[in-house]
């Protein structure tokens, strides 16, 4: 079947929603390619990327993606850059897409990716293409010509919930002795048990997210929760996803009060931890974050899910909690230009990392 790939102005969001969700029912895509994520992002940041549409001979969508176009800063000046399912603007890209790619109809992955790659290659208005949070074997890395630079790679630490159930629900038995000791010590500080888990109802989303923002205030120099647009994005995705069952806003409490809150995505039998906020430790060895994640893991194991993912990140606590891992990568594909060649030489001389 002949496929046609073209770049289109972003349609009206109501029309795009219908197209995207129709294709989503035919695809094996990540949560980050779902309309819950995409629609909330477009609504919250008012970004207007182009639509890359791959269609069949009857005009039906076979693959869709959003393509941002921006002049992005580099070592030797700004460069015309395309970004897959991102805007190319640091503030608008704060939501941090992972498991990125094309939304493709099941069974047509190879042909649709080939058509999309050809369309990208035909465009002459870019010098760099950003592919953020993609799988190491993404077919988009086969884009011909130019230079491919991996600017970052991150583990995705996960907990096998089938293994938790296989251990009769004793998740701690699957962890290292040191991590078990930390969590058990924290359990003692919290009255001898894991915190109680509550899922947000319709009237809980706004106050619980306000509580998350307050708990995260002042915790980081560049805190996404200080950005009103990011808070609006999390609110939109939590509200839309709560109604459809694809997003959980969880609150953890014990006799001493709130221990923490998590925003988790629930997709294809897996739970993915996206955002967190924790109360201050009650003692010098208290670990409220570890307690909340341990309670969430028990919660999702009991619900019959297959995996609890801590998503991309090199944090030590994620590794400590995990029983398995995979990886995601961040790439820039560059077409040759004298300025980019000079930049590459300067980078080598200065020994600057690819991400700089």
C-alpha positions as CSV (number, residue, x, y, z in Angstrom):
1,X,0.0,0.0,0.0
2,X,1.4,3.4,-1.0
3,X,1.7,5.8,1.9
4,X,2.0,9.6,1.7
5,X,3.7,11.7,4.3
6,X,3.2,15.5,4.5
7,X,3.6,18.4,6.9
8,X,0.4,20.3,7.7
9,X,-0.5,23.3,9.8
10,X,-1.7,22.3,13.2
11,X,-5.5,21.6,12.9
12,X,-8.1,22.9,15.2
13,X,-7.6,20.9,18.5
14,X,-11.1,19.5,18.4
15,X,-10.5,18.1,14.9
16,X,-7.0,16.9,15.8
17,X,-8.3,15.2,18.9
18,X,-10.7,13.1,16.8
19,X,-7.9,12.1,14.4
20,X,-5.4,11.4,17.1
21,X,-7.7,9.3,19.3
22,X,-9.0,7.3,16.3
23,X,-5.4,6.3,15.4
24,X,-4.5,5.7,19.0
25,X,-7.1,2.9,19.2
26,X,-5.1,1.2,16.4
27,X,-1.6,1.7,17.8
28,X,0.6,0.2,20.4
29,X,1.9,3.5,21.6
30,X,3.3,4.8,24.9
31,X,1.3,7.1,27.2
32,X,3.5,10.0,26.0
33,X,1.9,9.6,22.5
34,X,-1.7,9.4,23.9
35,X,-4.1,12.2,23.4
36,X,-4.3,12.6,27.2
37,X,-0.6,13.7,27.1
38,X,-0.6,15.5,23.7
39,X,-3.9,17.3,24.2
40,X,-2.9,18.6,27.7
41,X,0.5,19.8,26.4
42,X,-1.0,21.7,23.4
43,X,-3.7,23.2,25.7
44,X,-1.3,24.2,28.5
45,X,1.4,25.8,26.5
46,X,-0.4,27.2,23.4
47,X,2.4,25.8,21.2
48,X,1.6,25.3,17.5
49,X,3.9,22.7,16.0
50,X,3.3,21.3,12.6
51,X,1.5,18.0,12.1
52,X,3.4,15.2,10.3
53,X,0.7,13.0,8.8
54,X,1.3,9.7,7.0
55,X,-1.8,8.6,5.2
56,X,-2.8,5.6,3.0
57,X,-4.4,5.8,-0.5
58,X,-7.8,6.3,1.0
59,X,-6.6,9.3,3.0
60,X,-6.8,7.4,6.4
61,X,-4.2,8.2,9.0
62,X,-1.5,5.6,9.4
63,X,1.0,7.7,11.5
64,X,0.9,11.1,13.2
65,X,3.5,13.2,15.0
66,X,4.0,16.8,16.1
67,X,7.0,18.6,14.7
68,X,8.3,21.8,16.4
69,X,10.4,24.3,14.5
70,X,12.7,26.7,16.3
71,X,16.0,28.6,16.1
72,X,17.7,26.9,19.0
73,X,20.9,28.2,20.7
74,X,24.1,26.3,20.1
75,X,27.8,27.0,20.8
76,X,28.2,29.2,17.7
77,X,24.8,30.7,17.5
78,X,21.2,29.6,16.8
79,X,20.4,26.7,14.5
80,X,17.2,25.9,12.6
81,X,16.0,22.8,14.6
82,X,13.1,20.4,14.3
83,X,11.9,18.6,17.4
84,X,9.8,15.4,17.5
85,X,6.7,15.9,19.7
86,X,8.4,19.0,21.3
87,X,8.3,22.7,20.6
88,X,12.0,23.5,20.8
89,X,11.3,26.0,23.6
90,X,12.7,25.1,27.0
91,X,9.7,26.3,28.9
92,X,7.2,24.5,26.7
93,X,9.2,21.3,26.7
94,X,9.3,21.2,30.6
95,X,6.9,18.3,30.6
96,X,9.8,16.1,29.4
97,X,8.5,13.6,26.9
98,X,9.7,10.0,27.2
99,X,9.1,6.8,25.1
100,X,8.8,9.2,22.2
101,X,8.2,8.4,18.5
102,X,5.5,8.3,15.9
103,X,1.9,7.3,16.7
104,X,1.6,4.4,14.1
105,X,-1.2,2.0,13.3
106,X,-0.4,-1.5,14.4
107,X,1.3,-3.6,11.8
108,X,2.4,-0.7,9.6
109,X,5.3,0.5,11.8
110,X,8.1,-0.2,9.2
111,X,6.3,1.4,6.2
112,X,5.0,4.4,8.1
113,X,8.4,5.1,9.6
114,X,10.1,4.9,6.2
115,X,7.6,7.4,4.8
116,X,8.0,9.8,7.7
117,X,11.8,9.6,7.5
118,X,11.7,10.3,3.7
119,X,9.4,13.4,4.4
120,X,11.8,14.7,7.0
121,X,14.8,14.2,4.7
122,X,13.0,16.1,1.9
123,X,12.6,19.2,4.1
124,X,15.4,21.8,3.5
125,X,14.5,24.2,6.3
126,X,16.4,22.5,9.1
127,X,20.0,21.7,10.2
128,X,19.3,19.7,13.4
129,X,16.6,17.3,14.4
130,X,16.0,16.6,18.1
131,X,14.8,13.1,19.0
132,X,14.2,13.1,22.8
133,X,13.5,10.1,24.9
134,X,13.5,7.5,22.2
135,X,14.2,3.8,22.3
136,X,17.8,2.9,21.4
137,X,16.5,1.0,18.4
138,X,14.2,3.7,17.1
139,X,13.9,3.6,13.3
140,X,14.1,7.4,13.2
141,X,17.8,7.1,13.8
142,X,18.2,5.7,10.3
143,X,17.6,9.2,8.8
144,X,20.1,9.3,5.9
145,X,23.0,11.8,5.7
146,X,24.5,14.1,8.3
147,X,25.8,13.3,11.7
148,X,24.0,11.6,14.6
149,X,25.0,12.6,18.1
150,X,23.7,10.9,21.2
151,X,23.5,13.8,23.7
152,X,22.2,11.7,26.7
153,X,21.1,8.3,27.7
154,X,19.2,7.4,30.9
155,X,18.2,4.2,32.6
156,X,14.6,3.6,33.2
157,X,14.4,1.8,36.6
158,X,11.3,-0.4,37.0
159,X,9.7,-2.9,39.4
160,X,8.4,-6.2,38.1
161,X,5.0,-6.5,39.8
162,X,4.6,-10.1,38.7
163,X,7.8,-10.8,40.8
164,X,6.2,-9.0,43.7
165,X,3.1,-11.2,43.5
166,X,5.4,-14.2,43.1
167,X,7.1,-13.2,46.4
168,X,3.6,-13.3,48.1
169,X,3.5,-9.6,48.0
170,X,6.8,-9.2,49.9
171,X,8.3,-6.5,47.7
172,X,11.1,-5.7,50.2
173,X,12.4,-9.3,49.8
174,X,13.4,-8.4,46.2
175,X,15.6,-5.5,47.2
176,X,19.1,-5.2,48.5
177,X,19.8,-5.5,52.2
178,X,20.6,-1.8,52.5
179,X,17.4,-0.7,50.8
180,X,15.3,-3.1,52.9
181,X,17.0,-1.7,56.1
182,X,16.3,1.9,55.1
183,X,12.6,1.2,54.3
184,X,12.1,-0.9,57.5
185,X,13.6,1.8,59.6
186,X,11.3,4.4,58.0
187,X,8.3,2.1,58.6
188,X,9.1,2.1,62.3
189,X,9.3,5.9,62.3
190,X,5.8,5.9,60.8
191,X,4.0,3.7,63.2
192,X,5.0,0.3,61.9
193,X,3.3,0.1,58.5
194,X,3.4,1.6,55.1
195,X,1.3,4.8,54.5
196,X,-2.4,4.5,53.6
197,X,-3.0,5.1,49.8
198,X,-5.9,7.2,48.6
199,X,-6.8,7.9,45.0
200,X,-8.0,11.3,44.1
201,X,-11.7,11.8,43.4
202,X,-13.3,14.5,41.3
203,X,-13.1,17.1,44.1
204,X,-9.5,16.2,45.2
205,X,-7.4,17.0,42.2
206,X,-7.1,20.8,42.7
207,X,-6.4,20.7,46.5
208,X,-4.0,17.8,46.2
209,X,-2.0,19.3,43.4
210,X,-1.8,22.6,45.4
211,X,-0.4,20.5,48.2
212,X,2.2,19.0,45.8
213,X,3.2,22.5,44.7
214,X,3.6,23.6,48.3
215,X,5.7,20.5,49.3
216,X,7.9,21.1,46.3
217,X,8.4,24.8,46.8
218,X,12.0,25.8,47.3
219,X,13.3,22.2,46.8
220,X,15.2,22.9,43.6
221,X,16.9,25.9,42.0
222,X,15.0,25.3,38.7
223,X,11.7,24.0,40.0
224,X,9.1,23.1,37.3
225,X,6.4,23.5,40.0
226,X,7.2,27.2,40.2
227,X,6.1,27.6,36.6
228,X,2.3,28.3,36.3
229,X,2.1,26.7,32.8
230,X,3.7,23.4,34.2
231,X,1.2,23.4,37.1
232,X,-1.6,23.9,34.6
233,X,-0.3,21.0,32.5
234,X,-0.2,18.6,35.4
235,X,-3.7,19.7,36.5
236,X,-5.0,19.2,33.0
237,X,-3.4,15.8,32.6
238,X,-4.5,14.7,36.1
239,X,-8.1,15.8,35.6
240,X,-8.5,14.3,32.1
241,X,-6.6,11.1,33.0
242,X,-8.4,10.6,36.3
243,X,-11.8,10.6,34.5
244,X,-10.5,8.1,31.9
245,X,-8.6,5.9,34.4
246,X,-5.2,6.6,32.8
247,X,-3.8,8.9,35.5
248,X,-3.7,8.3,39.2
249,X,-3.2,11.1,41.7
250,X,-2.3,9.3,44.9
251,X,-2.0,10.7,48.4
252,X,-0.2,8.8,51.2
253,X,-1.0,9.4,54.9
254,X,-0.5,7.9,58.3
255,X,-1.4,8.9,61.8
256,X,1.2,11.7,61.6
257,X,-0.4,13.3,58.6
258,X,0.6,13.4,54.9
259,X,3.7,11.5,53.8
260,X,3.6,12.4,50.1
261,X,1.8,12.5,46.8
262,X,2.4,10.9,43.4
263,X,1.1,11.5,39.9
264,X,1.2,8.2,38.0
265,X,0.2,7.2,34.5
266,X,-1.6,3.9,34.1
267,X,-1.2,2.6,30.6
268,X,-1.4,-0.9,29.1
269,X,-1.2,-2.6,32.5
270,X,1.7,-0.5,33.7
271,X,2.0,2.3,36.2
272,X,4.5,5.0,35.5
273,X,5.6,7.5,38.1
274,X,5.7,11.0,36.6
275,X,5.7,13.5,39.5
276,X,6.2,13.3,43.3
277,X,6.1,15.5,46.4
278,X,7.1,14.3,49.9
279,X,6.8,15.7,53.4
280,X,9.9,16.6,55.3
281,X,11.6,13.6,57.0
282,X,10.4,13.1,60.6
283,X,13.7,11.8,61.8
284,X,17.3,11.8,60.6
285,X,16.8,8.4,58.9
286,X,13.2,8.8,57.7
287,X,12.7,8.2,54.0
288,X,9.2,9.4,53.0
289,X,9.9,9.0,49.3
290,X,10.9,5.4,49.6
291,X,7.8,4.7,51.8
292,X,5.4,6.3,49.3
293,X,6.9,4.3,46.4
294,X,6.9,1.1,48.3
295,X,3.2,1.7,49.2
296,X,2.4,2.5,45.6
297,X,4.1,-0.7,44.4
298,X,2.0,-2.7,46.9
299,X,-1.1,-0.9,45.6
300,X,-0.4,-1.6,42.0
301,X,0.6,-5.2,42.6
302,X,-2.7,-5.8,44.3
303,X,-4.5,-4.2,41.4
304,X,-2.9,-6.8,39.0
305,X,-0.7,-4.4,37.0
306,X,2.5,-5.9,35.5
307,X,5.1,-3.1,36.0
308,X,5.8,0.0,38.1
309,X,8.2,2.3,36.3
310,X,10.1,5.2,37.8
311,X,10.7,6.6,34.3
312,X,14.0,8.1,33.1
313,X,16.4,9.3,35.7
314,X,19.8,8.4,37.2
315,X,18.8,9.0,40.8
316,X,20.1,6.6,43.2
317,X,16.8,6.0,44.9
318,X,15.2,4.8,41.6
319,X,18.0,2.2,41.2
320,X,17.5,1.1,44.9
321,X,13.8,0.5,44.4
322,X,14.1,-1.3,41.1
323,X,14.2,-4.9,40.1
324,X,14.9,-4.4,36.4
325,X,15.7,-1.6,34.0
326,X,15.8,-0.5,30.4
327,X,17.0,2.7,28.7
328,X,16.0,5.7,26.7
329,X,18.2,8.0,24.6
330,X,18.3,11.6,23.5
331,X,19.8,12.3,20.0
332,X,20.4,15.2,17.6
333,X,20.6,14.4,13.9
334,X,22.6,17.1,12.1
335,X,22.9,18.0,8.5
336,X,26.3,19.2,7.4
337,X,27.0,22.9,7.5
338,X,30.4,24.7,7.9
339,X,29.2,26.3,11.2
340,X,28.1,22.9,12.7
341,X,31.4,21.4,11.5
342,X,33.3,24.2,13.3
343,X,31.2,23.7,16.4
344,X,32.0,20.0,16.4
345,X,35.7,20.8,16.2
346,X,35.4,23.4,19.0
347,X,33.6,20.9,21.1
348,X,36.4,18.4,20.8
349,X,39.0,21.0,21.5
350,X,37.1,22.2,24.6
351,X,36.2,18.7,25.5
352,X,32.6,19.8,25.9
353,X,30.0,17.0,26.2
354,X,27.5,16.5,23.4
355,X,24.7,17.9,25.6
356,X,26.4,21.2,26.2
